[in-house]
Amino acid sequence: MFKKLLLVTLAAAALATGCSSGSSSSSGKRDLSEFMYLRGVFTWWDAEPEFQLKKTETTDVYYASAELVADGQPYDFKFADAGWSAGSNCGFKGKEDEVMEIGKRSKVNCSSAFENFKFTPPETGVYNFFIDVTKETPEAYIEKAQ
């Protein structure tokens, strides 16, 4: 039920922010790569074109990449549309999901306000930030880019 509500809300938010009806994924759901971004301290929280989500080969899994410096400080981030629209402002679901690590999946709440994920990179490099909406409750995870 949550997943259906999320996808309906995301589609409504996209329409409210002026996005065209566009294409949908093969499962008939709204294509998040049309209007969602990785936003965080490394983007100055802006919706920058280079951080717009891209499709993976797996249906309903999206990602964006960011180059991060391993200085021991956590990077705050979220997945959101350009207007921080209700229903497409995706941060952590529970406190146990706040701190991200390589190999850990965290539950996502797309009706968040101040629930920023935190990630401290173990080494300087490019990281891929994923959002997976294939399940009832969406999940986020991070992988080091090849």
N, C-alpha and C positions, 0 to 999 in steps of 0.2 A: 504494500500500500504506500509506504513512504517513497519508494522509488518512483511510482506512478505520479504521486503528488509532486515530487522534486522535478520530474521531467515536464509536467504540465506547467509548473511554476517557472521553470527555466525558459520554456517556450513563450509564456506570457511576458516574462521580463524582456526577452529578446524583441518581441513585437513592440513593447512599450518603449524600448530604447531605439526604435527605428530600424531594426534589422528586418530584412526581407524574409519571406517565408522560407526561401532557400531550400537546400536539400536536406534529407534526413538520412540517417544511417540505414543499413540494410534491415535493421530490426524495426524500422518505422519511427524511431525516436529522433528528437532534435539533435542536430550535429553541433556539438559544443565547440568545435573548431571554428565555427562561424562567428562566435561572439564572446568567448571566454578567454581570459588571460591569466598567466602566472603574474601575480603582483606581490611586491615585497620591498624590503629595504634596498635591495639591489636594483630595483626599478624606480626608486623614489615613490613607490606605491602607484605609479602611473600605469595605464593600460598601453604599453608600448607594442608596436607591431612585431618586433622580434621576439616578444614573449607571448604572442597569441598561441593558444593551444593548437596542436597538430594531432591528426589521427595516427594511431598505431595500426599495425596489421590486425589487431584484435578489435572487433566491433565494440564500441562504447568504452574504449580506453584511450585517453588523450594524454599528451605531454607537452612540456616546454622545457628548454634547456637554459641554464645560467652558469656563467663562469664565476666561481667563488674562491675567495682567498681564505686559507685555513689560518686564522689568526687567534683561534680560541674563543671567539665571540659567536653567539648564535645569530643566524639570519632569520628574521620573522618573514612569513609569507602567507598568502592565501591564493585561492583560485576565485576570480570574480569577473563580471562583465565590466564594460567601460564605465557604467554609471553606478556601480555598487548597488544594483537593483535588488530589491527584496526577492529572496529565493535563488539568487545567483551570486551570493557572497559566501563562499565556501571555506570555512575554517574547521578547526577540530571539534569533534562531537563531545567527548568527555575529557577530563583532565589527563587521563591515561593516554590519550591520543595526541596531546599537545607537542611533545618532544619527538621529533622524527629522527630515525637512524637508518642507515643503509640496511635493507633486508626486513624492515619493520613495516607492517601495514597499519595505518591509522584510520579510524572511522571519521567520516566527513559530515558536517552539518552545513547545508547550504542556506540556512537562515541565520547565520552567525552575524554578530556585530563586532565583537572585539576578540574573538577566539582565533588568534593567529597561530599557525604552526611555527615551531622553532626547529632549526636544523643547524648544527655545528659541523661543518665539513671536516673529516679526518685528515684531508690533504687538499692542497690547492688544485683546482681543476674544474672541468665542466661536469655538471650534474644534470640529470634528467628528472623532472618532477612530474609524476603521473597522477591522474585522477581516473579511477575506474568506477563507472556507473553501471556495471553489469549486475550488481547484487542489489538486494533490497535496501541496504545502507551503503552508500558510496564509500570508497576507500581511497586513500592517498598513499603513495610510496615514492621513494627516491632511489635512483641507481646512478652510479658513476658512469659517465659516458665513456665509450670505447675510444 
